[in-house]
Amino acid sequence: MTKLLPILAISFVDVLGFTLLIPLLPYYAEHYGAKPYVVGSILATVAVFALLAAPVWGRISDRAGRRVVLLGSQIISTLSFVLLGIGGSLTMIFVARAIEGVAGAAVGVTQSYVADLTEPKDRPRAFGLVGAAWGLGFLFGPVLGALLVRYGYPVPFFAAAALQVVTIVMTIVILPESHQPMEHPPSLRDIGTSLVVPGLRSLLFQSFFFALSFTMWIAVFALFAERVLGFGPAQTSLLYVVMASIGIVVQLLIIGRLSERFGARTVALCGLSFGVIAMSFVAFVHDVPTFLVTIVFWSLANAFVRPTIVALVSDFAPPDRRGTIMGVNDALNSFALIIGPLVSTSILSYNVHLVGIAPAACGLFAIAIGATRRQPVPA
């Protein structure tokens, strides 16, 4: 696992910069007069451009290698954070987030990089380590953002841009290439053929419904905390710290052992069940203690599901098409990010206590797909 240290370090700094913004963006948009549905539209803008870019990034990584794609995405991301710092209007926020959608679509390439360096039996643990690195970013990023926003909204955005510059330098200096481009890279027909494999197709749909559940909840999380508990950016950031702490412990110390003993499929189903419990409990949240119960179950769900499903998808993706297929998986997640915020912010505008129903339903769909899916033969 030591060969993963460079990508883990880069992922941590990358996520640290990104998570500076998560608790702030809803309030930043409201600062310019945005209604809840506009906040949802901002998130959907990111997803639309990520949906378009993810398969392209993946295919380029299969042709030219992972490193150059990661470097390109980091440069584009730096530009988006600078534009957010400049700000001035909702239009600028939309433009900046569209650019970030293109940059963030390369997350599938990061996952492909990890899969390139690991054997199938080690991938749940490896993706757990990546999740822990992301969790550390989520742990420190919101806190840092809450501290910096005291000096004005532009400050954390420019800080995020500075952190992206750090990732660019790290990628150039310490990150080796993990994938040798094929002499004859896969065609779109090859990609389509691989995606009709029943087991792989079911995994992608299971991942999609989990992503839909996740994005529905995360899109309204800060607004829910604001309306039900009266929380502002500082208090909401502390909630992210709780979620990140749980995710780090589980993914760093537990997920690998559970996957080895029970299998990644079983662990994923268990995590999806935790998510359904969490979202079903949202309707009963009226104070901080009850909200913490929801947060604990939701955090366990993410920690169990994300590394195991990604590991399963990477196992059944042919090595010469891995970047593209991981990109397709990322594109489906982006499609969920288009639909989820629009649905959940509309529900929040109607009744804030009903926002957990749709995510719970999506979680049940994901469980049904996972429970009935045939085990495919790894590529």
C-alpha positions as CSV (number, residue, x, y, z in Angstrom):
1,M,0.0,0.0,0.0
2,T,3.0,2.3,0.2
3,K,2.9,2.9,-3.5
4,L,-0.5,4.6,-3.0
5,L,1.0,7.3,-0.7
6,P,1.5,9.9,-3.5
7,I,-2.1,9.7,-4.8
8,L,-3.4,9.6,-1.2
9,A,-1.4,12.8,-0.3
10,I,-2.6,14.6,-3.5
11,S,-6.2,13.5,-2.8
12,F,-6.1,14.8,0.7
13,V,-4.9,18.3,-0.4
14,D,-7.3,18.3,-3.3
15,V,-10.3,17.5,-1.1
16,L,-9.1,19.9,1.6
17,G,-9.4,22.7,-0.9
18,F,-12.7,21.6,-2.2
19,T,-14.3,21.1,1.2
20,L,-13.4,24.6,2.3
21,L,-16.4,25.6,0.2
22,I,-19.1,23.0,0.9
23,P,-20.6,24.6,4.0
24,L,-20.2,28.1,2.5
25,L,-21.7,27.9,-1.0
26,P,-25.4,27.8,0.1
27,Y,-24.9,30.8,2.2
28,Y,-22.7,32.5,-0.4
29,A,-25.5,32.0,-3.0
30,E,-28.2,33.3,-0.6
31,H,-25.9,36.4,-0.1
32,Y,-26.7,37.2,-3.7
33,G,-30.5,36.5,-3.2
34,A,-30.6,32.9,-4.3
35,K,-33.7,30.8,-3.3
36,P,-33.4,27.1,-2.4
37,Y,-34.1,26.0,-5.9
38,V,-31.4,28.3,-7.2
39,V,-28.9,26.7,-4.8
40,G,-30.0,23.3,-6.2
41,S,-29.5,24.6,-9.7
42,I,-25.9,25.6,-8.8
43,L,-25.2,22.1,-7.7
44,A,-26.9,20.7,-10.8
45,T,-24.7,23.0,-13.0
46,V,-21.6,21.3,-11.6
47,A,-23.2,17.9,-12.3
48,V,-24.2,18.7,-15.9
49,F,-20.7,19.6,-16.9
50,A,-19.2,16.7,-14.9
51,L,-21.7,14.3,-16.7
52,L,-20.4,15.5,-20.1
53,A,-16.7,15.5,-19.1
54,A,-16.3,12.3,-17.0
55,P,-16.4,9.7,-19.9
56,V,-14.1,12.0,-21.9
57,W,-11.5,12.3,-19.1
58,G,-11.7,8.5,-18.6
59,R,-11.1,7.8,-22.3
60,I,-8.2,10.3,-22.5
61,S,-6.7,8.6,-19.4
62,D,-6.9,5.2,-21.2
63,R,-5.2,6.8,-24.3
64,A,-2.6,9.2,-22.7
65,G,-2.3,8.0,-19.1
66,R,-3.8,9.0,-15.8
67,R,-1.2,11.6,-14.7
68,V,-1.8,14.1,-17.5
69,V,-5.6,14.0,-16.9
70,L,-5.2,14.6,-13.2
71,L,-2.9,17.5,-13.9
72,G,-5.3,19.0,-16.4
73,S,-8.2,18.8,-14.0
74,Q,-6.3,20.4,-11.2
75,I,-5.4,23.4,-13.4
76,I,-9.0,23.8,-14.4
77,S,-10.2,23.5,-10.8
78,T,-7.8,26.3,-9.8
79,L,-9.4,28.6,-12.3
80,S,-12.9,27.9,-11.0
81,F,-11.9,28.7,-7.4
82,V,-10.3,32.0,-8.5
83,L,-13.5,32.9,-10.3
84,L,-15.5,32.2,-7.1
85,G,-13.1,34.4,-5.2
86,I,-13.7,37.2,-7.7
87,G,-17.5,36.6,-7.3
88,G,-19.8,39.6,-7.7
89,S,-22.9,37.9,-8.9
90,L,-24.9,34.7,-9.1
91,T,-23.9,34.5,-12.8
92,M,-20.2,34.3,-11.8
93,I,-21.0,31.5,-9.3
94,F,-22.7,29.5,-12.0
95,V,-19.8,30.0,-14.4
96,A,-17.3,29.0,-11.7
97,R,-19.2,25.9,-10.8
98,A,-19.6,24.8,-14.4
99,I,-15.8,25.0,-14.8
100,E,-15.4,23.0,-11.5
101,G,-17.8,20.4,-12.9
102,V,-15.4,19.8,-15.8
103,A,-12.5,19.6,-13.4
104,G,-14.2,17.4,-10.8
105,A,-15.2,14.9,-13.4
106,A,-11.7,13.4,-13.2
107,V,-12.5,11.7,-9.9
108,G,-13.0,8.4,-11.9
109,V,-9.4,8.8,-13.2
110,T,-8.2,8.9,-9.6
111,Q,-10.1,5.7,-8.9
112,S,-8.7,4.1,-12.0
113,Y,-5.2,5.1,-10.8
114,V,-5.7,3.3,-7.5
115,A,-7.2,0.2,-9.3
116,D,-4.1,0.1,-11.6
117,L,-1.8,-0.3,-8.6
118,T,-3.7,-2.9,-6.6
119,E,-4.9,-6.4,-6.9
120,P,-8.7,-7.1,-6.8
121,K,-8.5,-8.6,-3.2
122,D,-6.8,-5.4,-1.9
123,R,-9.1,-2.9,-3.6
124,P,-11.7,-2.5,-0.9
125,R,-8.9,-1.7,1.6
126,A,-7.2,0.6,-1.0
127,F,-10.4,2.5,-1.7
128,G,-11.0,2.7,2.0
129,L,-7.6,4.4,2.3
130,V,-8.6,6.9,-0.4
131,G,-11.9,7.4,1.4
132,A,-10.0,8.1,4.6
133,A,-7.8,10.6,2.8
134,W,-10.9,12.3,1.5
135,G,-12.4,12.1,5.0
136,L,-9.4,13.9,6.4
137,G,-10.0,16.6,3.9
138,F,-13.6,16.8,4.9
139,L,-12.5,16.9,8.6
140,F,-10.2,19.9,8.2
141,G,-11.6,21.7,5.2
142,P,-15.0,22.9,6.6
143,V,-13.3,24.0,9.8
144,L,-10.7,26.0,7.9
145,G,-13.4,27.4,5.7
146,A,-15.4,28.5,8.7
147,L,-12.3,30.3,10.2
148,L,-11.4,32.0,6.9
149,V,-14.9,33.2,6.0
150,R,-14.7,35.6,9.0
151,Y,-12.5,37.7,6.8
152,G,-15.0,37.7,3.9
153,Y,-16.3,35.1,1.4
154,P,-13.5,35.6,-1.1
155,V,-10.8,34.5,1.4
156,P,-11.7,30.8,1.6
157,F,-12.2,30.6,-2.2
158,F,-8.7,32.0,-2.9
159,A,-7.3,29.7,-0.2
160,A,-8.9,26.8,-2.1
161,A,-7.2,28.0,-5.3
162,A,-3.9,28.1,-3.5
163,L,-4.3,24.5,-2.3
164,Q,-5.0,23.4,-5.9
165,V,-1.7,25.0,-6.9
166,V,-0.1,22.8,-4.3
167,T,-1.7,19.7,-5.9
168,I,-0.4,20.7,-9.3
169,V,3.2,20.9,-7.9
170,M,2.7,17.5,-6.1
171,T,1.4,15.8,-9.2
172,I,4.4,17.0,-11.2
173,V,7.0,16.2,-8.6
174,I,5.9,13.0,-6.8
175,L,3.2,11.2,-8.8
176,P,4.4,8.4,-11.2
177,E,2.3,7.2,-14.1
178,S,0.2,4.1,-13.3
179,H,-1.1,3.2,-16.7
180,Q,0.7,2.5,-20.0
181,P,-1.5,3.7,-22.9
182,M,-2.6,0.9,-25.2
183,E,-1.3,0.8,-28.8
184,H,-4.9,0.5,-29.9
185,P,-7.1,2.3,-27.3
186,P,-10.7,1.1,-26.9
187,S,-13.3,2.4,-29.3
188,L,-16.7,3.6,-28.2
189,R,-18.1,0.3,-29.5
190,D,-15.7,-1.6,-27.2
191,I,-16.8,0.5,-24.3
192,G,-20.5,-0.1,-25.1
193,T,-19.9,-3.8,-25.3
194,S,-18.3,-3.9,-21.9
195,L,-21.2,-1.9,-20.4
196,V,-23.8,-4.5,-21.4
197,V,-22.3,-7.1,-19.1
198,P,-25.2,-7.8,-16.7
199,G,-23.2,-7.8,-13.5
200,L,-21.3,-4.6,-14.4
201,R,-24.4,-2.9,-15.5
202,S,-26.2,-3.7,-12.3
203,L,-23.2,-2.4,-10.3
204,L,-23.4,0.9,-12.2
205,F,-27.1,1.3,-11.5
206,Q,-26.6,0.4,-7.9
207,S,-23.9,3.1,-7.7
208,F,-26.2,5.6,-9.4
209,F,-29.1,5.1,-6.9
210,F,-26.8,5.5,-4.0
211,A,-25.3,8.6,-5.6
212,L,-28.9,9.9,-6.1
213,S,-29.7,9.3,-2.4
214,F,-26.4,11.0,-1.4
215,T,-26.8,14.1,-3.5
216,M,-30.5,14.6,-2.5
217,W,-29.4,14.8,1.1
218,I,-26.2,16.6,0.8
219,A,-27.8,19.3,-1.3
220,V,-30.2,20.3,1.5
221,F,-28.0,19.4,4.5
222,A,-26.9,23.0,5.3
223,L,-30.3,24.4,4.5
224,F,-32.0,21.8,6.7
225,A,-29.7,22.6,9.6
226,E,-30.3,26.3,9.1
227,R,-34.1,26.0,9.0
228,V,-34.6,23.3,11.7
229,L,-31.8,24.0,14.1
230,G,-31.0,27.6,13.3
231,F,-27.4,26.7,12.3
232,G,-25.0,29.0,10.4
233,P,-21.8,28.2,8.5
234,A,-19.7,27.7,11.7
235,Q,-22.1,25.2,13.3
236,T,-22.7,23.4,10.0
237,S,-19.0,23.0,9.6
238,L,-18.8,21.2,12.9
239,L,-21.4,18.7,11.7
240,Y,-19.2,18.0,8.7
241,V,-16.4,17.3,11.1
242,V,-18.5,14.7,12.9
243,M,-19.3,13.0,9.6
244,A,-15.7,13.1,8.4
245,S,-14.4,11.7,11.7
246,I,-16.7,8.7,11.5
247,G,-15.8,8.1,7.9
248,I,-12.0,8.3,8.5
249,V,-12.1,5.7,11.4
250,V,-14.3,3.2,9.5
251,Q,-12.5,3.4,6.1
252,L,-9.0,3.5,7.7
253,L,-9.4,0.7,10.2
254,I,-12.6,-1.3,9.6
255,I,-13.7,-1.5,5.9
256,G,-10.8,-3.7,4.7
257,R,-11.3,-6.3,7.4
258,L,-15.1,-6.4,6.9
259,S,-14.7,-6.8,3.2
260,E,-12.2,-9.6,3.6
261,R,-14.5,-11.4,6.0
262,F,-17.9,-10.8,4.5
263,G,-17.2,-9.6,0.9
264,A,-17.6,-6.2,-0.6
265,R,-21.1,-6.9,-1.8
266,T,-22.4,-7.7,1.7
267,V,-20.7,-4.7,3.2
268,A,-22.2,-2.4,0.6
269,L,-25.7,-3.7,1.3
270,C,-25.2,-3.2,5.0
271,G,-24.1,0.4,4.3
272,L,-27.1,1.0,2.1
273,S,-29.3,-0.2,4.9
274,F,-27.7,2.3,7.3
275,G,-28.5,5.1,4.8
276,V,-32.2,4.1,4.6
277,I,-32.4,4.2,8.4
278,A,-30.7,7.6,8.5
279,M,-33.0,9.1,5.9
280,S,-36.1,7.6,7.5
281,F,-35.1,9.3,10.8
282,V,-34.9,12.8,9.2
283,A,-38.7,13.4,9.7
284,F,-38.2,13.2,13.5
285,V,-35.3,15.6,13.8
286,H,-36.2,18.6,15.9
287,D,-33.1,19.1,18.0
288,V,-29.3,18.5,17.9
289,P,-29.3,15.0,19.6
290,T,-31.8,13.5,17.2
291,F,-29.9,15.1,14.3
292,L,-26.7,13.5,15.5
293,V,-28.3,10.1,15.3
294,T,-29.1,10.7,11.6
295,I,-25.6,11.9,11.0
296,V,-24.0,8.8,12.6
297,F,-26.0,6.4,10.5
298,W,-25.5,8.5,7.3
299,S,-21.8,8.6,7.9
300,L,-21.6,4.8,8.4
301,A,-23.6,4.4,5.1
302,N,-21.1,6.5,3.1
303,A,-18.1,4.8,4.8
304,F,-19.4,1.3,4.0
305,V,-20.8,1.9,0.5
306,R,-18.3,4.2,-1.4
307,P,-15.1,2.1,-1.2
308,T,-16.9,-1.2,-1.7
309,I,-19.0,-0.3,-4.8
310,V,-16.1,1.5,-6.4
311,A,-13.9,-1.6,-5.8
312,L,-16.5,-3.9,-7.3
313,V,-16.8,-1.7,-10.4
314,S,-13.0,-1.5,-10.9
315,D,-12.8,-5.3,-10.5
316,F,-15.1,-6.0,-13.4
317,A,-13.8,-3.3,-15.7
318,P,-11.3,-4.6,-18.4
319,P,-7.9,-3.0,-17.6
320,D,-7.6,-1.3,-21.0
321,R,-11.0,0.3,-20.6
322,R,-10.9,0.9,-16.8
323,G,-10.5,4.6,-17.1
324,T,-13.4,5.0,-19.4
325,I,-15.7,2.7,-17.4
326,M,-14.8,4.5,-14.1
327,G,-15.5,7.7,-16.0
328,V,-19.0,6.3,-17.0
329,N,-19.6,5.5,-13.4
330,D,-18.6,9.0,-12.4
331,A,-20.9,10.4,-15.2
332,L,-23.8,8.5,-13.7
333,N,-23.0,10.0,-10.3
334,S,-23.0,13.4,-11.9
335,F,-26.4,12.7,-13.5
336,A,-27.6,11.9,-10.0
337,L,-26.2,15.3,-8.9
338,I,-28.3,16.9,-11.6
339,I,-31.5,15.3,-10.5
340,G,-31.0,15.0,-6.7
341,P,-30.6,18.7,-5.7
342,L,-33.5,19.8,-7.9
343,V,-35.8,17.2,-6.3
344,S,-34.6,17.7,-2.7
345,T,-34.6,21.5,-2.7
346,S,-38.2,21.4,-4.1
347,I,-39.3,19.1,-1.3
348,L,-37.5,21.3,1.2
349,S,-39.5,24.4,-0.1
350,Y,-42.7,22.4,0.5
351,N,-41.9,20.8,3.9
352,V,-38.4,20.7,5.4
353,H,-39.2,17.5,7.4
354,L,-40.0,15.5,4.3
355,V,-36.6,15.8,2.6
356,G,-35.5,12.3,3.8
357,I,-38.3,10.4,1.9
358,A,-36.8,10.5,-1.6
359,P,-33.2,9.6,-0.5
360,A,-34.6,6.6,1.5
361,A,-36.5,5.4,-1.5
362,C,-33.4,5.6,-3.7
363,G,-31.5,3.6,-1.0
364,L,-34.1,0.9,-1.1
365,F,-33.8,0.7,-4.9
366,A,-30.0,0.3,-4.5
367,I,-30.5,-2.5,-2.0
368,A,-32.9,-4.3,-4.3
369,I,-30.4,-4.1,-7.2
370,G,-27.5,-5.3,-5.0
371,A,-29.5,-8.1,-3.5
372,T,-30.7,-9.6,-6.8
373,R,-27.6,-8.9,-8.9
374,R,-25.7,-11.9,-10.2
375,Q,-22.0,-12.1,-9.4
376,P,-20.1,-11.3,-12.6
377,V,-16.7,-12.8,-13.5
378,P,-14.0,-10.2,-13.0
379,A,-12.2,-8.9,-16.1
